[in-house]
Amino acid sequence: PWEAVTSTNQHLEAGKPYRLLVRGGRDVVDLTDNNSPSSSSTLKATGILQTGAFTVETSNFNNNFSFVGNPYQAMLDLDDLVYGDGVNTHHAYYWDPNMSDFGGFITVAVPTTVPNPSSSNANHFLRPGQAVFLQNNDSGTDFSISINENNKATNESQTQVFGENHNLDYINMRVYKTEKYNQNQTEEDAAGIRFSNSYSNLITDLDAGKKGNSVLNLALLKQNSLFSIQYREMPQAEETVEMFINNLEGDDYLFWIDLNNISLDKDVYLKDNYEDSLTLLEDGINEIYFSVDLSVSGSFDLFRFELVFDQVSFSSEEFSELNYTLYPNPTDDGTFAIQSQGFINEELKIEIFNMLGQKMLSANKTATNNGIIKINAENLSTATYLVKIENKNGDVINDKLIVK
């Protein structure tokens, strides 16, 4: 629990972390109105600079958090501090007041060349006047943290920017209120997955547990525990990763999902269990909109969303300059149509496969003089399928069909 400061006249101690709320001069601030404008504030400190080694006051219980302040007027590299065996050195948790409407915790990997999930510029360099939470492991007995002069990172800039070089496959995701996203404001929360066959789908010290916010929380489920950064083996076909999201309001939202840096041989989908839909995620940045209706429980269900990994069943040459439309997609009853001016009066072979590569339908169809081919596949159950369109020259188009 937080220990209240009983007087603002007391001296602040170097290295002792504090939680402060700065709202500016009270002459212009209405403390009952969060939208009240605030004046500029400048905080100044005087006193004797901390020098020499510094021992952090830590929590001595497994899985508890220690609040660590920077005692120096120089940046510290968290990766260089001296830790006991009971301290998890893989992640740090910062409070970012710019997150959401009321601020929120963001998770930073220590260290990493892979960008952290959040848009915050916090990283493993602790600035002067800044504090951070570090968590203890679920095992180990030495919870000590020592800070030394040689931990100073005097050559680092005040706003470290991660480079693009990395050696991991990863997915980063954020959730925004749509209105705030359109105004280039910060996300409500963020989470990420790192993939490698050297990682485990069991919980390890690499996984960063979720530190909860008072407002919206986005996390990933692993063995019934919540994580803000999760480390997993490379996904198998039909594998799913459950997502946790709470404290949604009756509003419009957007998922921002980054697939720029993942080399999977599988398609990745965002599944919406409330809408009963699958959205295929493309390479790069994906923006998926969704709405919340607080009168319908499924709309704000904690496990409304999950990631689904499916095997790519085919890889073949496409019609390089052919524009076509497959509609409706999703389809409610398995009936759909394919249309292209390049199909006019041409006989095509249409095949439908499930994601295990099993053939569900095969038919030869001749397009109308409008280039339309109608398909009736009412026997298909709710799932995602591959539609293969082949012409007489053996050229192939592959597309996905979702049956709701």
C-alpha positions as CSV (number, residue, x, y, z in Angstrom):
1,P,0.0,0.0,0.0
2,W,1.0,3.6,-0.6
3,E,2.4,5.5,2.5
4,A,1.0,9.0,2.5
5,V,3.3,12.0,2.9
6,T,1.9,13.9,5.8
7,S,3.6,17.2,5.1
8,T,4.9,18.9,1.9
9,N,7.4,20.8,4.0
10,Q,9.6,17.7,4.6
11,H,12.9,17.1,2.6
12,L,12.8,14.6,-0.2
13,E,15.3,11.8,0.0
14,A,17.6,11.0,-3.0
15,G,16.7,7.5,-4.2
16,K,13.4,7.3,-2.3
17,P,10.5,7.0,-4.8
18,Y,7.5,9.2,-4.5
19,R,4.2,9.4,-6.3
20,L,3.3,13.0,-7.3
21,L,0.4,14.6,-9.0
22,V,1.2,18.1,-10.5
23,R,-1.7,20.1,-11.7
24,G,-0.2,23.6,-11.9
25,G,-1.2,26.8,-10.0
26,R,-4.4,26.5,-8.1
27,D,-5.5,30.0,-9.3
28,V,-6.5,28.6,-12.7
29,V,-7.3,24.9,-11.8
30,D,-10.8,23.7,-10.8
31,L,-9.9,20.5,-8.9
32,T,-13.4,19.1,-9.5
33,D,-13.0,19.3,-13.3
34,N,-10.5,17.0,-15.0
35,N,-10.8,19.2,-18.2
36,S,-9.9,22.4,-16.3
37,P,-6.8,24.0,-17.9
38,S,-3.6,24.1,-15.8
39,S,-0.7,26.5,-15.8
40,S,2.9,25.6,-16.4
41,S,4.8,24.3,-13.4
42,T,8.5,24.1,-12.8
43,L,9.9,21.8,-10.1
44,K,13.3,22.7,-8.7
45,A,15.5,20.8,-6.2
46,T,18.4,21.9,-4.0
47,G,20.6,19.9,-1.7
48,I,23.6,17.6,-1.8
49,L,24.0,15.3,-4.7
50,Q,23.9,11.6,-4.0
51,T,27.3,9.9,-4.7
52,G,28.7,6.5,-4.1
53,A,26.9,3.1,-3.8
54,F,23.2,3.1,-3.0
55,T,21.1,0.2,-1.6
56,V,17.5,0.1,-2.6
57,E,14.8,-0.7,0.1
58,T,13.1,-3.7,-1.4
59,S,10.2,-6.0,-0.7
60,N,11.3,-9.3,0.7
61,F,8.5,-11.5,-0.6
62,N,8.2,-13.6,-3.8
63,N,6.2,-12.0,-6.6
64,N,6.0,-8.6,-4.8
65,F,7.0,-5.4,-6.4
66,S,9.8,-3.0,-5.2
67,F,9.6,0.7,-6.1
68,V,13.0,1.9,-7.2
69,G,14.0,5.5,-7.5
70,N,17.1,6.9,-9.3
71,P,19.3,8.4,-6.6
72,Y,21.6,10.2,-9.1
73,Q,21.4,13.2,-11.4
74,A,22.4,10.9,-14.2
75,M,20.6,8.2,-16.2
76,L,20.9,4.6,-15.0
77,D,21.0,1.5,-17.1
78,L,18.7,-1.0,-15.3
79,D,20.5,-3.8,-17.0
80,D,23.7,-2.9,-15.1
81,L,22.3,-2.8,-11.5
82,V,23.3,-5.5,-9.1
83,Y,20.4,-7.8,-8.3
84,G,19.9,-10.7,-5.9
85,D,18.6,-14.1,-7.2
86,G,15.1,-13.3,-6.1
87,V,14.6,-10.3,-8.4
88,N,13.2,-10.6,-12.0
89,T,15.6,-8.6,-14.1
90,H,13.8,-9.1,-17.4
91,H,11.1,-6.4,-17.1
92,A,10.4,-3.1,-15.5
93,Y,7.1,-1.3,-15.0
94,Y,6.7,2.5,-15.4
95,W,3.8,4.8,-14.6
96,D,3.2,6.9,-17.7
97,P,0.8,9.8,-17.0
98,N,0.1,10.2,-20.7
99,M,-1.5,6.8,-21.1
100,S,-5.3,6.8,-21.3
101,D,-7.3,9.5,-19.5
102,F,-5.7,8.9,-16.1
103,G,-2.3,7.5,-16.8
104,G,-1.3,3.8,-16.7
105,F,1.4,1.2,-16.2
106,I,3.6,0.3,-19.2
107,T,5.9,-2.7,-19.4
108,V,9.5,-2.4,-20.6
109,A,11.8,-5.3,-21.4
110,V,15.3,-5.0,-20.0
111,P,17.1,-4.8,-22.3
112,T,15.9,-5.5,-25.8
113,T,16.3,-4.4,-29.4
114,V,12.7,-5.3,-30.0
115,P,10.3,-2.3,-29.7
116,N,8.2,-2.5,-26.5
117,P,4.4,-2.8,-27.1
118,S,3.5,0.6,-25.8
119,S,4.0,3.9,-27.7
120,S,5.6,5.3,-24.5
121,N,9.3,6.3,-24.8
122,A,10.1,4.8,-21.5
123,N,12.9,2.1,-21.7
124,H,15.6,0.4,-19.6
125,F,17.3,3.7,-19.0
126,L,16.0,5.3,-15.7
127,R,16.1,9.1,-15.9
128,P,17.0,11.5,-13.1
129,G,14.0,12.0,-10.9
130,Q,12.3,8.9,-12.3
131,A,11.2,5.8,-10.4
132,V,10.3,2.3,-11.6
133,F,8.7,-0.9,-10.3
134,L,10.7,-4.2,-10.4
135,Q,9.1,-7.5,-9.5
136,N,10.5,-10.4,-7.5
137,N,10.6,-13.9,-8.9
138,D,8.4,-16.7,-7.6
139,S,11.5,-18.3,-6.3
140,G,14.8,-17.1,-4.8
141,T,15.6,-15.5,-1.4
142,D,17.9,-12.6,-2.2
143,F,15.7,-9.6,-3.1
144,S,18.5,-7.0,-2.9
145,I,19.1,-4.3,-5.5
146,S,22.3,-2.2,-5.4
147,I,23.0,0.9,-7.5
148,N,26.6,2.0,-8.2
149,E,28.3,4.9,-9.8
150,N,29.4,2.7,-12.8
151,N,25.7,2.0,-13.6
152,K,25.4,5.6,-14.8
153,A,24.7,5.9,-18.6
154,T,26.1,9.3,-19.2
155,N,26.2,9.0,-22.9
156,E,22.6,8.2,-23.4
157,S,20.1,10.8,-24.6
158,Q,17.1,11.8,-22.5
159,T,14.7,10.2,-25.0
160,Q,16.1,6.9,-26.1
161,V,14.7,5.6,-29.4
162,F,14.9,1.9,-30.2
163,G,16.5,0.9,-33.5
164,E,14.9,-1.4,-36.0
165,N,17.4,-4.2,-35.7
166,H,16.0,-7.2,-33.9
167,N,16.5,-11.0,-33.7
168,L,13.0,-12.0,-32.6
169,D,9.6,-12.5,-34.3
170,Y,7.1,-10.5,-32.4
171,I,3.6,-9.0,-32.4
172,N,2.9,-5.7,-30.6
173,M,-0.7,-4.6,-30.1
174,R,-2.4,-1.6,-28.6
175,V,-6.0,-0.6,-28.0
176,Y,-7.3,3.0,-28.5
177,K,-10.5,4.8,-28.2
178,T,-11.2,5.6,-31.9
179,E,-11.8,9.3,-31.3
180,K,-8.4,9.6,-29.5
181,Y,-6.6,7.6,-32.1
182,N,-7.9,9.9,-34.8
183,Q,-6.5,12.8,-32.8
184,N,-3.1,11.1,-32.5
185,Q,-3.5,10.6,-28.7
186,T,-2.0,7.8,-26.7
187,E,-3.4,4.3,-26.4
188,E,-5.5,3.0,-23.5
189,D,-3.1,0.0,-23.0
190,A,-0.7,-2.3,-24.9
191,A,0.6,-5.9,-24.9
192,G,3.0,-8.0,-26.9
193,I,4.2,-11.5,-27.8
194,R,7.7,-12.6,-28.6
195,F,8.2,-15.9,-30.6
196,S,11.1,-18.3,-30.7
197,N,11.4,-22.1,-30.4
198,S,13.9,-21.4,-27.6
199,Y,11.0,-20.1,-25.5
200,S,8.3,-22.1,-23.7
201,N,4.5,-22.0,-23.7
202,L,4.8,-22.6,-19.9
203,I,5.2,-19.6,-17.6
204,T,8.8,-18.5,-17.1
205,D,10.7,-15.5,-15.6
206,L,10.8,-14.0,-19.1
207,D,7.0,-13.4,-19.1
208,A,6.1,-10.0,-17.8
209,G,3.0,-10.3,-15.5
210,K,0.3,-7.7,-16.0
211,K,0.4,-4.7,-13.6
212,G,-3.2,-3.5,-13.5
213,N,-4.5,-0.1,-14.3
214,S,-7.5,1.6,-12.7
215,V,-9.1,1.9,-16.2
216,L,-8.8,-0.3,-19.3
217,N,-6.4,-3.2,-19.2
218,L,-5.2,-5.3,-22.2
219,A,-3.3,-8.5,-21.4
220,L,-2.5,-12.0,-22.8
221,L,-3.5,-15.2,-21.1
222,K,-1.0,-18.0,-20.5
223,Q,-1.9,-20.9,-18.2
224,N,-4.7,-18.8,-16.6
225,S,-2.3,-15.9,-15.7
226,L,-2.2,-12.5,-17.3
227,F,0.9,-11.0,-19.0
228,S,1.7,-7.7,-20.7
229,I,4.6,-9.2,-22.6
230,Q,4.5,-13.0,-23.3
231,Y,7.3,-15.2,-24.6
232,R,6.1,-18.3,-26.6
233,E,7.2,-21.0,-28.9
234,M,6.6,-20.5,-32.6
235,P,2.9,-21.1,-33.1
236,Q,1.4,-24.3,-34.5
237,A,-1.6,-24.6,-36.8
238,E,-4.9,-23.8,-35.2
239,E,-3.2,-22.5,-32.0
240,T,-4.9,-19.7,-30.2
241,V,-3.7,-17.0,-27.8
242,E,-6.5,-15.7,-25.6
243,M,-6.6,-11.9,-24.9
244,F,-8.0,-10.3,-21.8
245,I,-9.6,-6.8,-21.9
246,N,-11.6,-5.1,-19.1
247,N,-13.1,-1.8,-18.1
248,L,-14.4,-1.1,-21.5
249,E,-16.8,1.8,-21.8
250,G,-19.8,2.1,-24.2
251,D,-17.6,3.6,-26.9
252,D,-15.9,2.9,-30.3
253,Y,-12.4,1.3,-30.1
254,L,-9.6,0.3,-32.4
255,F,-7.0,-2.4,-32.2
256,W,-3.6,-1.4,-33.5
257,I,-1.7,-4.6,-34.3
258,D,1.9,-4.6,-35.7
259,L,2.8,-7.6,-37.9
260,N,5.8,-5.9,-39.5
261,N,8.3,-8.3,-37.8
262,I,7.0,-11.8,-37.9
263,S,8.2,-14.5,-40.3
264,L,5.5,-17.1,-39.8
265,D,4.3,-19.7,-42.3
266,K,0.8,-19.3,-40.9
267,D,-1.9,-16.7,-41.2
268,V,-2.8,-14.7,-38.1
269,Y,-6.4,-13.7,-37.4
270,L,-8.1,-11.6,-34.7
271,K,-11.1,-13.5,-33.6
272,D,-14.1,-11.5,-32.1
273,N,-16.1,-14.0,-30.2
274,Y,-19.0,-11.5,-29.7
275,E,-19.3,-10.8,-33.4
276,D,-18.3,-14.4,-34.3
277,S,-15.9,-13.1,-36.9
278,L,-12.3,-13.7,-38.0
279,T,-10.2,-10.8,-39.4
280,L,-7.1,-11.8,-41.3
281,L,-4.2,-9.7,-40.2
282,E,-1.9,-8.4,-43.0
283,D,1.9,-7.8,-42.9
284,G,2.4,-4.3,-41.4
285,I,0.1,-2.3,-39.2
286,N,-3.5,-3.5,-38.9
287,E,-6.3,-1.3,-37.6
288,I,-9.4,-3.2,-36.5
289,Y,-12.4,-1.3,-35.2
290,F,-14.9,-2.5,-32.7
291,S,-17.7,-1.1,-30.6
292,V,-18.9,-1.8,-27.1
293,D,-22.6,-1.9,-26.1
294,L,-22.8,-2.0,-22.3
295,S,-26.4,-3.3,-22.5
296,V,-25.1,-6.6,-24.0
297,S,-22.7,-8.6,-21.8
298,G,-20.9,-10.3,-24.6
299,S,-19.9,-7.0,-26.0
300,F,-17.7,-6.3,-23.0
301,D,-16.7,-9.8,-22.1
302,L,-13.2,-10.1,-20.6
303,F,-12.2,-12.7,-23.2
304,R,-14.1,-11.3,-26.2
305,F,-10.9,-11.4,-28.4
306,E,-8.2,-13.9,-29.2
307,L,-5.4,-14.4,-31.8
308,V,-5.8,-17.5,-34.1
309,F,-2.9,-19.0,-36.1
310,D,-3.9,-21.1,-39.2
311,Q,-1.7,-23.0,-41.6
312,V,-1.3,-21.4,-45.1
313,S,-2.4,-24.3,-47.2
314,F,-1.2,-23.2,-50.7
315,S,1.3,-21.0,-52.4
316,S,0.9,-20.6,-56.1
317,E,1.2,-18.0,-58.9
318,E,-1.7,-15.5,-58.9
319,F,-3.3,-13.9,-61.9
320,S,-0.8,-11.0,-61.8
321,E,-3.1,-8.3,-63.2
322,L,-6.5,-9.5,-62.4
323,N,-9.0,-7.6,-60.3
324,Y,-11.8,-9.6,-58.8
325,T,-14.3,-9.5,-56.0
326,L,-15.4,-12.4,-53.7
327,Y,-18.7,-11.5,-51.9
328,P,-20.4,-11.6,-49.5
329,N,-17.4,-12.3,-47.2
330,P,-18.2,-13.3,-44.5
331,T,-21.2,-15.3,-45.8
332,D,-24.0,-16.4,-43.5
333,D,-25.1,-19.5,-45.4
334,G,-22.1,-20.6,-47.5
335,T,-23.4,-19.0,-50.7
336,F,-21.2,-16.5,-52.4
337,A,-20.1,-15.1,-55.8
338,I,-16.8,-14.3,-57.5
339,Q,-16.8,-11.6,-60.2
340,S,-14.1,-10.3,-62.6
341,Q,-14.1,-8.9,-66.1
342,G,-11.2,-11.3,-66.7
343,F,-13.6,-14.3,-66.0
344,I,-16.2,-13.4,-68.7
345,N,-17.4,-16.6,-70.4
346,E,-14.4,-18.5,-69.1
347,E,-14.6,-21.9,-67.5
348,L,-12.9,-22.0,-64.1
349,K,-12.3,-24.7,-61.6
350,I,-13.4,-23.7,-58.1
351,E,-12.2,-25.7,-55.0
352,I,-12.8,-25.0,-51.3
353,F,-10.4,-26.4,-48.6
354,N,-10.6,-26.2,-44.9
355,M,-7.5,-25.0,-42.9
356,L,-6.2,-28.6,-42.6
357,G,-6.0,-28.8,-46.4
358,Q,-9.1,-31.1,-46.8
359,K,-11.1,-30.5,-49.9
360,M,-14.7,-29.5,-49.1
361,L,-16.0,-28.7,-52.6
362,S,-14.9,-29.0,-56.2
363,A,-16.8,-27.7,-59.2
364,N,-16.2,-26.5,-62.8
365,K,-18.1,-23.2,-63.4
366,T,-18.5,-21.0,-66.5
367,A,-18.7,-17.3,-65.7
368,T,-21.6,-15.2,-67.1
369,N,-21.1,-12.5,-69.6
370,N,-20.8,-10.2,-66.6
371,G,-17.9,-12.2,-65.2
372,I,-19.9,-13.7,-62.3
373,I,-19.6,-17.1,-60.9
374,K,-22.1,-18.2,-58.1
375,I,-21.2,-20.9,-55.6
376,N,-23.6,-22.7,-53.3
377,A,-21.7,-24.3,-50.4
378,E,-24.4,-24.5,-47.8
379,N,-22.9,-27.6,-46.2
380,L,-19.9,-25.6,-44.9
381,S,-19.9,-25.1,-41.1
382,T,-18.8,-21.9,-39.4
383,A,-15.1,-21.6,-40.0
384,T,-12.5,-20.0,-42.4
385,Y,-11.8,-21.7,-45.7
386,L,-9.4,-21.3,-48.7
387,V,-11.1,-20.7,-52.1
388,K,-8.9,-21.8,-55.0
389,I,-9.8,-20.5,-58.5
390,E,-7.9,-22.1,-61.4
391,N,-8.2,-21.2,-65.1
392,K,-7.5,-23.5,-68.1
393,N,-3.8,-22.4,-68.2
394,G,-3.3,-23.6,-64.7
395,D,-3.0,-20.1,-63.2
396,V,-4.3,-19.9,-59.7
397,I,-5.9,-17.4,-57.3
398,N,-6.2,-18.2,-53.6
399,D,-8.5,-16.3,-51.3
400,K,-10.0,-16.7,-47.8
401,L,-13.8,-17.2,-47.2
402,I,-15.3,-16.8,-43.8
403,V,-18.5,-18.7,-43.1
404,K,-20.4,-17.3,-40.0
